[in-house]
């Protein structure tokens, strides 16, 4: 074995840091007895050197190796008690990923040697496995510090383009015929010319990527010849997932971010700090479990052999531990500083705010985040639920957070499906869900409104399928949401019936118009703009194939043009994207209400009617919106869920102004038409939006 000069080194920073002469290694473990640093050959196949880190400062083990070059492959082995019934699972036979590794060499295997116990032993995880896992795990890599040096964060802001576009880093481009073949399914493909043009056509303000942190394919999926497509199985919080690298590797990821920024499109990462790929007590030992199981994870009180499972994924990260909290914050800062990431969507975010006494918006994670100068100006989005006690926390997050609003999704689907009492629920959602969010100085953009997301039916499938069709997942169609509030419009699945096809497309247009006309932050699932289908699979987490990928060959170009029209309308009219909640307050300069509801005859709405279907909404700019003083920007929206065309009475136009219809979902192609002397007609089961314009300019 090669000999190196090992000295004590420093406890900070954590990870492997090259200083030009050698490498300082520092790793956290509160309960280990010793930590071995293992150096591997360039191909990662042979362990050439094993050295015990010589120094411990508090819970950090550290050492410095002079002369070690950038690019060195390495890993750790941790010594300590193997006593699962007391929460300790040290096993030095298992090579461990550095939690702070920024690059990986190699791929994860699927071998029993990756388990800390003997898989066939009668005592299961209480047994101890002596096989070396090194051949089956990737090696951490000593990175070039110059590449990851903090960057100056640019002023790339989306402005009026508040549309978030949720996309899979591979699935969006894998089947796109106009993306260069070498770039399809890669980070670089996301920023190819054709995709930039598509984003700009839609008026996208931010692309929100499903997890790009390094992750592991679950063994039960590999056994079924499937993969973890979505990536919610993280193991490396500082490492871009290599499977999406293009020709330029890590540099391609950075170039993707830069190109999107050059086109005023922000980049948001979906991050998973609630659990890891190591799973429950039956899972593999890959990193955190082997370094310090009792510190990194929340263990069951009284039975620390088992894990608290507030995530439904087998384990829950112990964010309350100062070094685990530090890991998360260091990770967030790294992505902002090294790559210029603009924001984060936190998966199962309730976990991050759960203290011993329950969810607390003033808890340790939120307190630490709030005072961090690097993260102060970064977009934060919460998925405000988990499966733990008191897990549904919609509206309860601190004011710095936007929140995914599943109530908006369900209300829109139920209304257009013709459910009773649906309009009453939808009314509040259209005004930013003030009942959930209008407190503590929060703004109406807090509500992230969506019709579909990666988890569930696509928009097109909500009009094609009345029930889920997840048989390909190998779980006997028992996985995925059971309550989709969907409707097949007469036939389950594909059909060549032109009447049903037209009905489905109109319903999609209705829901899309409802999304873009609502107060809040709109989010669009990639592919919904072209009527992409997953053939009824509402849980395509393991479908890294044509089921999960966006099908561009079958793109509905009319629907895409319609979405672009809606987005342009939203960008042009501040009345539909105000930042303050609207409660029908009088505007001081003209006495008009900032929001008014009416029926189609101009009278009051009968809100107590369970079958209420047809309502009109007038939106006027409040104090913080463009054109407030002039009063010019007024939008009138008519929702007609009945089977009949209906005439509608519009508010009186001020002198010199006329009403113009700019949105009409009963038609695929949109034409801007002034309203004549006759009452305008809103088509059956459709939405129309009218705006006031100067008569001279019409």
C-alpha positions as CSV (number, residue, x, y, z in Angstrom):
1,X,0.0,0.0,0.0
2,X,1.1,3.6,-0.8
3,X,2.4,5.5,2.2
4,X,1.3,9.1,2.9
5,X,2.3,11.6,5.5
6,X,-0.7,12.0,7.7
7,X,-1.0,14.9,10.2
8,X,-3.8,16.0,12.5
9,X,-5.4,18.5,10.1
10,X,-8.4,20.7,11.0
11,X,-12.1,20.0,12.0
12,X,-13.4,22.6,9.5
13,X,-14.6,22.7,6.9
14,X,-16.3,19.3,6.8
15,X,-15.6,17.1,3.8
16,X,-12.4,16.7,1.8
17,X,-10.8,20.1,0.9
18,X,-7.7,20.4,-1.3
19,X,-5.5,23.4,-0.4
20,X,-3.0,23.1,-3.2
21,X,-0.6,20.9,-1.3
22,X,-2.8,18.2,0.1
23,X,-6.2,17.3,1.4
24,X,-7.9,18.0,4.8
25,X,-10.4,15.3,5.7
26,X,-13.1,16.0,8.3
27,X,-16.2,13.9,9.0
28,X,-18.8,14.0,11.8
29,X,-19.5,11.1,14.0
30,X,-20.5,11.6,17.6
31,X,-20.5,7.9,18.6
32,X,-17.7,6.2,16.6
33,X,-14.6,4.9,18.3
34,X,-12.4,5.5,15.2
35,X,-12.8,6.5,11.5
36,X,-10.6,5.0,8.8
37,X,-9.9,6.9,5.6
38,X,-9.6,4.6,2.6
39,X,-7.8,5.7,-0.5
40,X,-8.6,3.9,-3.8
41,X,-6.9,3.5,-7.2
42,X,-7.8,5.8,-10.0
43,X,-10.3,3.3,-11.4
44,X,-11.9,3.0,-7.9
45,X,-11.4,-0.8,-7.9
46,X,-8.6,-1.3,-5.4
47,X,-8.2,0.0,-1.9
48,X,-4.5,1.1,-1.8
49,X,-4.3,2.8,1.6
50,X,-6.2,2.7,4.8
51,X,-5.4,5.2,7.6
52,X,-7.1,6.0,10.8
53,X,-8.0,9.7,11.1
54,X,-5.6,10.8,13.8
55,X,-7.5,13.5,15.6
56,X,-10.9,14.2,17.1
57,X,-12.2,17.6,17.9
58,X,-15.6,17.3,19.6
59,X,-17.6,15.0,17.3
60,X,-15.5,15.7,14.2
61,X,-12.7,13.3,13.1
62,X,-10.0,14.8,10.9
63,X,-6.6,14.4,9.3
64,X,-4.5,16.0,6.6
65,X,-2.7,14.1,3.8
66,X,0.1,16.0,2.2
67,X,0.7,15.5,-1.5
68,X,-2.7,13.9,-2.2
69,X,-4.0,15.2,-5.6
70,X,-7.3,16.4,-6.8
71,X,-9.3,13.6,-8.2
72,X,-8.4,11.1,-5.5
73,X,-11.0,8.4,-4.9
74,X,-11.8,7.7,-1.2
75,X,-14.3,6.5,1.3
76,X,-14.7,6.0,5.1
77,X,-15.0,3.0,7.4
78,X,-16.4,3.7,10.9
79,X,-15.6,1.6,14.0
80,X,-17.9,1.4,17.0
81,X,-20.5,-0.8,18.6
82,X,-22.8,-2.8,16.4
83,X,-25.8,-2.9,18.7
84,X,-29.1,-2.2,16.8
85,X,-31.2,-2.5,19.9
86,X,-29.4,0.5,21.2
87,X,-29.4,2.4,17.9
88,X,-25.8,1.7,17.0
89,X,-24.9,0.1,13.6
90,X,-21.2,0.6,13.1
91,X,-19.6,-1.9,10.7
92,X,-16.1,-1.2,9.3
93,X,-16.6,-3.8,6.6
94,X,-18.9,-1.3,4.9
95,X,-17.3,1.5,2.8
96,X,-19.2,4.8,3.5
97,X,-19.8,7.7,1.2
98,X,-18.5,11.1,2.6
99,X,-21.7,13.1,3.4
100,X,-19.9,16.2,2.0
101,X,-18.6,14.6,-1.2
102,X,-19.1,16.8,-4.3
103,X,-18.3,14.2,-6.9
104,X,-18.8,10.4,-7.2
105,X,-16.8,7.8,-9.1
106,X,-18.7,4.7,-10.1
107,X,-22.2,3.5,-9.5
108,X,-24.2,1.8,-6.8
109,X,-24.6,-1.9,-7.0
110,X,-27.4,-4.2,-5.7
111,X,-25.6,-6.7,-3.6
112,X,-26.2,-8.2,-0.1
113,X,-22.7,-7.0,0.9
114,X,-24.1,-3.5,1.1
115,X,-26.2,-4.5,4.1
116,X,-24.7,-4.2,7.5
117,X,-26.2,-7.6,8.5
118,X,-26.6,-11.0,7.0
119,X,-29.7,-11.0,4.8
120,X,-30.5,-14.6,5.4
121,X,-29.8,-14.7,9.2
122,X,-32.8,-15.6,11.4
123,X,-32.0,-12.6,13.6
124,X,-32.2,-10.3,10.5
125,X,-30.7,-6.9,11.1
126,X,-29.4,-8.0,14.6
127,X,-26.8,-10.1,12.8
128,X,-23.5,-8.8,11.6
129,X,-22.1,-9.0,8.1
130,X,-18.4,-9.2,7.4
131,X,-18.3,-8.9,3.7
132,X,-16.6,-5.8,2.1
133,X,-19.1,-3.6,0.4
134,X,-16.5,-1.5,-1.4
135,X,-16.8,-3.2,-4.8
136,X,-20.5,-2.2,-4.9
137,X,-20.5,1.4,-3.9
138,X,-19.2,4.5,-5.7
139,X,-16.2,6.3,-4.3
140,X,-16.1,9.9,-3.1
141,X,-13.8,12.1,-5.1
142,X,-11.5,14.9,-3.9
143,X,-12.8,17.9,-5.9
144,X,-11.0,20.8,-7.5
145,X,-11.8,23.7,-5.1
146,X,-11.6,26.2,-8.0
147,X,-14.5,24.6,-9.8
148,X,-16.8,24.9,-6.8
149,X,-15.6,28.4,-5.6
150,X,-18.5,30.6,-4.6
151,X,-19.9,32.6,-7.5
152,X,-21.5,36.1,-7.6
153,X,-25.2,35.5,-7.6
154,X,-26.8,37.3,-10.6
155,X,-29.8,39.5,-10.7
156,X,-31.8,37.1,-12.9
157,X,-35.4,37.7,-11.8
158,X,-38.5,36.4,-13.6
159,X,-40.4,39.7,-13.1
160,X,-44.0,39.4,-14.2
161,X,-43.3,35.8,-15.4
162,X,-44.3,34.0,-12.2
163,X,-45.0,30.7,-13.8
164,X,-43.1,27.7,-12.3
165,X,-42.5,24.8,-14.7
166,X,-42.0,21.4,-12.9
167,X,-39.8,19.1,-14.9
168,X,-37.8,15.9,-14.6
169,X,-34.2,16.5,-15.5
170,X,-34.2,13.5,-17.9
171,X,-37.8,12.9,-18.8
172,X,-38.5,16.4,-20.3
173,X,-36.0,16.0,-23.1
174,X,-35.4,12.3,-23.6
175,X,-37.9,11.9,-26.4
176,X,-37.6,15.4,-27.9
177,X,-36.6,15.0,-31.5
178,X,-35.2,18.6,-31.8
179,X,-32.9,18.3,-28.8
180,X,-29.4,17.2,-30.1
181,X,-29.2,13.5,-29.6
182,X,-26.2,13.6,-27.3
183,X,-28.0,16.1,-25.0
184,X,-31.3,14.2,-24.7
185,X,-32.1,13.3,-21.1
186,X,-29.2,15.4,-19.7
187,X,-28.8,18.6,-17.8
188,X,-27.5,20.2,-20.9
189,X,-30.5,19.2,-22.9
190,X,-32.7,21.2,-20.5
191,X,-31.0,24.3,-21.7
192,X,-30.7,23.4,-25.4
193,X,-32.0,26.0,-27.9
194,X,-35.3,24.3,-28.5
195,X,-36.1,24.0,-24.8
196,X,-35.1,27.6,-24.1
197,X,-37.5,28.6,-26.9
198,X,-40.2,26.5,-25.5
199,X,-39.9,28.0,-22.0
200,X,-39.9,31.5,-23.4
201,X,-43.0,30.7,-25.5
202,X,-44.8,29.6,-22.3
203,X,-43.6,32.6,-20.3
204,X,-41.8,30.4,-17.8
205,X,-40.2,32.3,-14.9
206,X,-38.6,29.3,-13.1
207,X,-37.9,25.7,-13.9
208,X,-38.3,23.5,-10.9
209,X,-36.3,20.3,-11.3
210,X,-37.2,17.0,-9.6
211,X,-34.3,15.8,-7.4
212,X,-30.8,16.2,-8.8
213,X,-29.0,15.1,-5.6
214,X,-27.2,11.8,-6.1
215,X,-29.6,9.0,-5.3
216,X,-29.9,5.2,-5.3
217,X,-32.2,2.8,-7.1
218,X,-34.1,0.9,-4.5
219,X,-33.2,-2.8,-4.4
220,X,-36.9,-3.9,-4.7
221,X,-37.2,-1.9,-7.9
222,X,-33.9,-3.3,-9.3
223,X,-35.3,-6.8,-8.6
224,X,-38.3,-5.9,-10.8
225,X,-36.1,-4.5,-13.6
226,X,-37.3,-0.9,-12.7
227,X,-35.5,2.2,-11.5
228,X,-36.1,5.0,-9.1
229,X,-37.1,7.5,-11.8
230,X,-38.2,10.5,-9.7
231,X,-35.1,10.4,-7.5
232,X,-36.7,10.9,-4.1
233,X,-34.0,8.5,-2.6
234,X,-31.1,10.8,-1.9
235,X,-27.7,9.8,-0.6
236,X,-25.5,12.7,-1.6
237,X,-26.7,16.2,-0.7
238,X,-23.7,17.9,-2.4
239,X,-23.5,15.8,-5.5
240,X,-25.4,16.2,-8.8
241,X,-26.8,12.9,-9.9
242,X,-24.3,11.6,-12.5
243,X,-26.9,9.7,-14.6
244,X,-28.0,13.0,-16.1
245,X,-24.6,14.3,-17.1
246,X,-24.1,15.2,-20.7
247,X,-20.9,15.5,-22.7
248,X,-19.5,18.1,-20.4
249,X,-20.2,16.3,-17.1
250,X,-20.4,18.6,-14.0
251,X,-19.6,21.6,-16.1
252,X,-22.7,20.8,-18.2
253,X,-24.9,21.2,-15.1
254,X,-23.4,24.6,-14.4
255,X,-23.9,25.6,-18.0
256,X,-27.5,24.6,-17.8
257,X,-28.1,27.0,-14.9
258,X,-26.1,29.8,-16.7
259,X,-28.1,29.5,-19.9
260,X,-31.4,29.6,-18.1
261,X,-30.3,32.6,-16.2
262,X,-29.2,34.3,-19.4
263,X,-32.8,33.9,-20.6
264,X,-34.2,35.2,-17.3
265,X,-35.4,31.8,-16.1
266,X,-34.7,30.8,-12.5
267,X,-33.7,27.3,-11.4
268,X,-35.4,25.7,-8.4
269,X,-34.3,22.3,-7.1
270,X,-36.6,19.8,-5.4
271,X,-34.6,18.7,-2.4
272,X,-35.1,15.7,-0.1
273,X,-33.8,16.5,3.4
274,X,-36.5,14.4,5.2
275,X,-35.0,10.9,4.6
276,X,-32.2,9.1,2.9
277,X,-31.8,6.1,0.6
278,X,-30.7,3.9,3.5
279,X,-34.3,3.1,4.4
280,X,-35.4,1.3,7.5
281,X,-33.6,-1.3,9.6
282,X,-33.6,-3.6,6.6
283,X,-31.9,-1.2,4.3
284,X,-28.3,-0.9,3.2
285,X,-25.4,0.8,5.0
286,X,-24.2,3.4,2.6
287,X,-23.1,6.5,4.5
288,X,-25.1,8.1,7.4
289,X,-26.2,4.8,9.0
290,X,-22.6,3.6,9.2
291,X,-21.1,6.9,10.3
292,X,-23.5,7.5,13.2
293,X,-26.9,6.0,13.0
294,X,-28.1,7.4,16.3
295,X,-27.2,11.0,15.4
296,X,-28.3,11.2,11.8
297,X,-31.7,9.5,12.2
298,X,-34.7,9.8,14.5
299,X,-35.1,6.5,16.3
300,X,-38.1,5.1,18.0
301,X,-38.2,6.0,21.7
302,X,-37.8,2.8,23.8
303,X,-37.0,0.8,20.6
304,X,-34.1,2.5,18.9
305,X,-33.6,-0.5,16.7
306,X,-36.4,1.0,14.6
307,X,-36.7,4.3,12.9
308,X,-39.3,7.0,13.2
309,X,-41.0,6.9,9.8
310,X,-42.8,10.3,9.3
311,X,-41.8,10.2,5.7
312,X,-43.2,6.8,4.6
313,X,-39.8,6.0,3.2
314,X,-38.4,4.0,6.1
315,X,-36.4,6.6,8.0
316,X,-36.5,10.3,9.0
317,X,-33.4,12.6,9.2
318,X,-32.8,14.0,12.6
319,X,-32.8,17.7,11.7
320,X,-32.8,18.6,15.3
321,X,-29.2,17.4,15.7
322,X,-26.9,20.4,15.3
323,X,-24.6,18.6,12.9
324,X,-27.4,17.2,10.8
325,X,-28.9,20.7,10.6
326,X,-25.5,22.0,9.7
327,X,-25.3,19.4,6.9
328,X,-28.6,20.6,5.4
329,X,-27.7,24.3,5.6
330,X,-24.3,23.7,4.2
331,X,-25.9,21.8,1.3
332,X,-28.3,24.6,0.5
333,X,-25.6,27.2,0.6
334,X,-23.4,25.0,-1.6
335,X,-26.0,24.8,-4.4
336,X,-26.6,28.6,-4.3
337,X,-23.0,29.6,-4.2
338,X,-21.4,27.0,-6.4
339,X,-24.1,26.8,-9.1
340,X,-26.2,29.9,-8.7
341,X,-29.4,28.0,-7.8
342,X,-32.3,30.4,-7.2
343,X,-34.6,28.4,-4.9
344,X,-35.6,25.1,-3.3
345,X,-38.8,23.1,-3.1
346,X,-38.6,21.0,0.1
347,X,-40.1,17.6,-0.2
348,X,-42.3,16.5,2.8
349,X,-41.3,19.8,4.4
350,X,-43.3,19.2,7.6
351,X,-40.5,16.9,8.7
352,X,-38.1,19.9,8.8
353,X,-40.3,21.8,11.2
354,X,-41.2,18.9,13.5
355,X,-39.9,19.4,17.0
356,X,-40.5,17.1,20.0
357,X,-43.7,18.9,20.7
358,X,-44.9,18.8,17.1
359,X,-44.7,21.1,14.1
360,X,-43.3,24.5,15.0
361,X,-42.9,27.3,12.4
362,X,-40.4,28.8,14.8
363,X,-38.4,25.6,15.1
364,X,-34.7,25.1,14.8
365,X,-34.6,24.6,11.0
366,X,-36.6,27.6,10.3
367,X,-34.7,29.7,12.8
368,X,-31.4,28.7,11.3
369,X,-32.6,29.3,7.7
370,X,-34.0,32.7,8.6
371,X,-30.7,34.1,9.8
372,X,-28.5,32.7,7.0
373,X,-27.3,35.6,4.9
374,X,-26.6,33.4,1.8
375,X,-30.1,31.9,1.8
376,X,-32.0,35.1,2.8
377,X,-32.9,36.0,-0.8
378,X,-33.6,32.5,-2.1
379,X,-37.0,31.2,-3.1
380,X,-38.3,28.6,-0.6
381,X,-41.2,26.4,-1.4
382,X,-42.7,23.8,1.0
383,X,-44.6,20.6,0.3
384,X,-46.6,21.2,3.5
385,X,-47.3,17.7,4.6
386,X,-45.9,14.3,5.6
387,X,-47.5,11.2,7.1
388,X,-46.4,11.9,10.7
389,X,-48.7,13.1,13.5
390,X,-50.2,16.5,12.6
391,X,-48.5,16.2,9.2
392,X,-50.8,18.3,7.1
393,X,-49.7,21.9,7.7
394,X,-51.0,23.9,4.7
395,X,-50.7,27.6,5.6
396,X,-48.6,27.0,8.7
397,X,-45.1,27.6,7.3
398,X,-43.2,30.8,8.0
399,X,-43.8,33.8,5.7
400,X,-40.6,33.2,3.8
401,X,-42.1,30.1,2.2
402,X,-44.5,29.5,-0.6
403,X,-46.5,26.3,-0.3
404,X,-47.8,23.7,-2.7
405,X,-51.6,24.1,-2.5
406,X,-53.2,20.7,-3.1
407,X,-56.5,22.3,-2.1
408,X,-56.4,24.4,-5.3
409,X,-55.8,21.3,-7.4
410,X,-58.6,19.4,-5.9
411,X,-61.1,22.3,-6.0
412,X,-60.4,22.9,-9.7
413,X,-60.8,19.3,-10.6
414,X,-64.0,18.9,-8.5
415,X,-65.6,22.0,-10.0
416,X,-65.0,21.0,-13.6
417,X,-66.0,17.4,-12.8
418,X,-69.4,18.8,-11.7
419,X,-69.2,17.9,-8.0
420,X,-71.6,19.5,-5.5
421,X,-70.3,22.3,-3.3
422,X,-67.3,22.6,-5.6
423,X,-67.7,26.3,-6.5
424,X,-67.8,27.3,-2.9
425,X,-64.4,25.8,-2.4
426,X,-63.0,27.1,-5.7
427,X,-64.1,30.7,-4.9
428,X,-61.5,31.0,-2.1
429,X,-58.8,29.3,-4.1
430,X,-59.2,31.8,-7.0
431,X,-58.4,34.6,-4.5
432,X,-55.2,33.0,-3.2
433,X,-56.6,30.7,-0.5
434,X,-56.7,33.6,2.0
435,X,-58.3,31.3,4.6
436,X,-55.0,29.4,4.7
437,X,-52.4,32.0,4.0
438,X,-53.6,35.5,4.9
439,X,-51.9,35.9,8.2
440,X,-48.5,36.9,9.6
441,X,-47.9,39.3,6.7
442,X,-47.9,36.6,4.1
443,X,-48.7,37.5,0.5
444,X,-51.0,35.9,-2.0
445,X,-48.1,34.5,-4.0
446,X,-47.6,32.2,-1.1
447,X,-50.1,29.8,-2.6
448,X,-48.4,27.7,-5.3
449,X,-51.4,26.7,-7.4
450,X,-51.2,23.6,-9.6
451,X,-53.5,21.3,-11.5
452,X,-51.1,18.4,-11.7
453,X,-47.6,17.5,-10.4
454,X,-45.2,14.7,-10.8
455,X,-47.1,12.8,-8.1
456,X,-50.5,12.0,-9.5
457,X,-52.3,12.1,-12.9
458,X,-51.1,14.4,-15.6
459,X,-53.7,17.1,-16.6
460,X,-54.6,15.1,-19.7
461,X,-55.1,11.9,-17.7
462,X,-57.5,13.7,-15.3
463,X,-59.8,13.9,-18.4
464,X,-59.1,10.4,-19.7
465,X,-59.2,8.1,-16.7
466,X,-61.6,7.7,-13.8
467,X,-59.2,5.4,-11.9
468,X,-55.5,4.8,-11.7
469,X,-53.7,2.3,-13.8
470,X,-50.4,1.5,-12.1
471,X,-50.1,-2.2,-12.9
472,X,-46.7,-1.6,-14.5
473,X,-45.3,-0.6,-11.1
474,X,-45.6,-4.2,-9.9
475,X,-47.6,-3.3,-6.7
476,X,-51.0,-4.8,-7.9
477,X,-52.3,-1.3,-8.6
478,X,-52.4,-0.5,-4.9
479,X,-49.9,2.4,-5.0
480,X,-50.6,6.0,-5.9
481,X,-53.4,8.3,-5.0
482,X,-56.9,6.8,-4.7
483,X,-58.7,10.2,-4.8
484,X,-57.9,11.9,-8.1
485,X,-61.1,13.8,-8.7
486,X,-60.8,12.8,-12.3
487,X,-63.3,11.9,-15.0
488,X,-62.8,10.0,-18.3
489,X,-65.5,12.0,-20.1
490,X,-67.3,8.9,-21.2
491,X,-64.6,6.3,-22.1
492,X,-61.7,5.0,-19.9
493,X,-58.4,5.7,-21.7
494,X,-57.7,6.2,-25.3
495,X,-60.6,6.8,-27.8
496,X,-61.1,7.9,-31.4
497,X,-64.5,9.4,-30.6
498,X,-64.3,13.0,-31.7
499,X,-67.0,14.2,-29.3
500,X,-65.2,12.7,-26.3
501,X,-61.8,14.0,-27.5
502,X,-63.3,17.5,-27.9
503,X,-64.8,17.3,-24.5
504,X,-61.5,16.3,-22.9
505,X,-59.6,19.1,-24.6
506,X,-62.1,21.7,-23.6
507,X,-62.0,20.6,-20.0
508,X,-58.2,20.8,-20.0
509,X,-58.5,24.4,-21.4
510,X,-61.0,25.2,-18.6
511,X,-58.7,24.0,-15.9
512,X,-55.7,25.7,-17.4
513,X,-57.6,29.0,-17.6
514,X,-58.7,28.6,-14.0
515,X,-55.1,28.2,-13.0
516,X,-53.7,31.3,-14.9
517,X,-56.6,33.5,-13.8
518,X,-56.2,32.7,-10.0
519,X,-54.3,34.8,-7.5
520,X,-51.1,33.0,-6.3
521,X,-48.1,31.5,-8.0
522,X,-49.1,29.1,-10.9
523,X,-47.1,25.9,-11.4
524,X,-47.4,23.8,-14.6
525,X,-46.3,20.2,-14.8
526,X,-44.1,19.7,-17.8
527,X,-46.0,18.1,-20.7
528,X,-49.4,19.4,-19.5
529,X,-49.1,22.1,-22.1
530,X,-49.0,19.5,-24.9
531,X,-51.6,17.1,-23.3
532,X,-49.0,14.5,-22.3
533,X,-50.3,11.3,-20.9
534,X,-48.9,8.6,-18.7
535,X,-51.6,6.1,-19.7
536,X,-53.3,6.4,-16.4
537,X,-50.3,5.8,-14.2
538,X,-50.6,8.2,-11.3
539,X,-47.4,7.1,-9.5
540,X,-44.8,6.9,-12.2
541,X,-41.9,7.1,-9.7
542,X,-40.3,3.9,-11.1
543,X,-41.1,4.4,-14.8
544,X,-37.9,5.6,-16.3
545,X,-39.3,4.8,-19.8
546,X,-41.8,6.2,-22.2
547,X,-44.5,6.1,-19.6
548,X,-42.7,8.6,-17.4
549,X,-41.0,10.6,-20.2
550,X,-42.8,13.5,-22.0
551,X,-44.0,12.4,-25.4
552,X,-43.1,15.2,-27.9
553,X,-44.1,13.3,-31.0
554,X,-47.7,13.4,-29.9
555,X,-47.6,17.0,-28.8
556,X,-50.9,19.0,-28.9
557,X,-49.6,22.2,-30.5
558,X,-53.0,23.9,-30.2
559,X,-53.0,23.3,-26.4
560,X,-49.4,24.6,-26.2
561,X,-50.4,27.8,-28.0
562,X,-53.4,28.2,-25.7
563,X,-51.1,27.9,-22.6
564,X,-48.8,30.5,-24.1
565,X,-51.8,32.8,-24.6
566,X,-52.9,32.4,-21.0
567,X,-49.4,33.1,-19.7
568,X,-49.1,36.2,-21.8
569,X,-52.5,37.4,-20.6
570,X,-51.3,36.8,-17.0
571,X,-48.1,38.7,-17.6
572,X,-50.0,41.6,-19.1
573,X,-52.6,42.0,-16.4
574,X,-51.6,42.8,-12.8
575,X,-55.1,42.3,-11.7
576,X,-54.7,38.5,-11.8
577,X,-51.4,38.3,-10.1
578,X,-51.6,40.8,-7.2
579,X,-49.4,40.3,-4.1
580,X,-52.0,41.3,-1.5
581,X,-55.1,39.3,-0.7
582,X,-58.4,40.7,-2.0
583,X,-61.3,41.0,0.4
584,X,-63.7,43.3,-1.4
585,X,-62.2,46.5,0.0
586,X,-63.1,49.9,-1.5
587,X,-60.3,51.6,-3.4
588,X,-59.9,55.1,-2.0
589,X,-59.4,56.8,-5.3
590,X,-62.7,55.6,-7.0
591,X,-64.7,53.7,-4.3
592,X,-64.8,50.5,-6.4
593,X,-64.2,47.2,-4.8
594,X,-61.0,45.4,-5.5
595,X,-63.0,42.1,-6.0
596,X,-66.7,41.5,-6.7
597,X,-68.7,38.3,-7.3
598,X,-71.9,38.3,-9.3
599,X,-74.1,35.9,-11.2
600,X,-74.6,36.0,-15.0
601,X,-77.3,38.6,-14.7
602,X,-75.2,40.9,-12.6
603,X,-77.0,40.0,-9.3
604,X,-75.7,38.5,-6.1
605,X,-74.3,34.9,-6.1
606,X,-76.4,32.3,-4.3
607,X,-73.5,30.8,-2.3
608,X,-75.7,28.4,-0.3
609,X,-76.8,26.5,-3.5
610,X,-74.9,23.2,-3.4
611,X,-75.2,23.0,-7.2
612,X,-73.9,26.5,-7.7
613,X,-72.1,26.3,-11.1
614,X,-72.1,29.6,-12.8
615,X,-70.4,32.7,-11.3
616,X,-68.6,35.8,-12.4
617,X,-65.6,37.5,-10.8
618,X,-64.4,41.1,-11.3
619,X,-60.8,41.8,-10.3
620,X,-59.5,45.3,-9.9
621,X,-55.9,46.3,-9.0
622,X,-55.4,46.9,-5.3
623,X,-52.8,49.2,-3.8
624,X,-49.7,47.2,-4.7
625,X,-50.6,46.3,-8.3
626,X,-49.7,48.0,-11.6
627,X,-52.2,50.5,-13.0
628,X,-53.8,50.9,-9.5
629,X,-54.1,54.7,-9.7
630,X,-55.4,54.7,-13.2
631,X,-57.9,52.0,-12.5
632,X,-57.3,50.7,-16.1
633,X,-56.5,47.1,-15.3
634,X,-59.8,45.4,-14.6
635,X,-60.4,41.7,-15.4
636,X,-63.9,40.1,-15.5
637,X,-64.0,36.3,-15.5
638,X,-67.2,34.2,-16.2
639,X,-67.3,30.6,-15.2
640,X,-70.0,28.6,-17.0
641,X,-70.3,25.0,-15.9
642,X,-73.8,24.4,-17.3
643,X,-74.6,22.6,-20.5
644,X,-76.0,25.7,-22.1
645,X,-74.5,28.8,-23.7
646,X,-75.3,31.8,-21.4
647,X,-75.4,35.5,-21.9
648,X,-73.6,37.5,-19.3
649,X,-74.0,41.0,-17.9
650,X,-70.6,42.8,-17.6
651,X,-70.1,45.8,-15.2
652,X,-70.6,49.2,-16.8
653,X,-67.5,50.4,-18.7
654,X,-66.1,53.8,-17.7
655,X,-66.3,56.6,-20.3
656,X,-63.9,56.1,-23.1
657,X,-63.4,52.4,-22.2
658,X,-64.8,49.2,-23.7
659,X,-64.8,45.5,-22.7
660,X,-62.7,43.1,-24.8
661,X,-62.8,39.3,-24.6
662,X,-59.3,37.9,-24.5
663,X,-59.9,34.3,-23.3
664,X,-62.5,31.9,-24.5
665,X,-62.0,28.3,-23.6
666,X,-64.8,27.0,-25.8
667,X,-62.4,27.5,-28.7
668,X,-58.9,26.2,-29.1
669,X,-57.7,29.3,-31.0
670,X,-57.9,32.6,-29.2
671,X,-59.1,35.8,-30.9
672,X,-59.2,39.1,-29.1
673,X,-62.7,40.5,-29.7
674,X,-64.4,43.7,-28.5
675,X,-67.8,43.3,-26.9
676,X,-70.6,44.9,-29.0
677,X,-73.9,46.2,-27.9
678,X,-75.4,42.8,-27.4
679,X,-74.7,40.8,-24.2
680,X,-71.7,38.5,-24.8
681,X,-72.3,34.8,-24.7
682,X,-70.2,32.4,-22.6
683,X,-70.1,28.9,-24.2
684,X,-71.4,25.9,-22.4
685,X,-68.9,24.4,-19.9
686,X,-66.3,27.1,-20.5
687,X,-64.5,30.1,-19.1
688,X,-64.3,33.6,-20.6
689,X,-62.1,36.5,-19.5
690,X,-62.8,40.2,-20.4
691,X,-60.6,43.3,-19.9
692,X,-61.2,47.0,-20.0
693,X,-59.3,48.8,-22.7
694,X,-59.4,52.3,-24.2
695,X,-62.0,52.5,-26.9
696,X,-59.6,54.5,-29.1
697,X,-57.1,51.6,-29.0
698,X,-59.6,48.8,-29.6
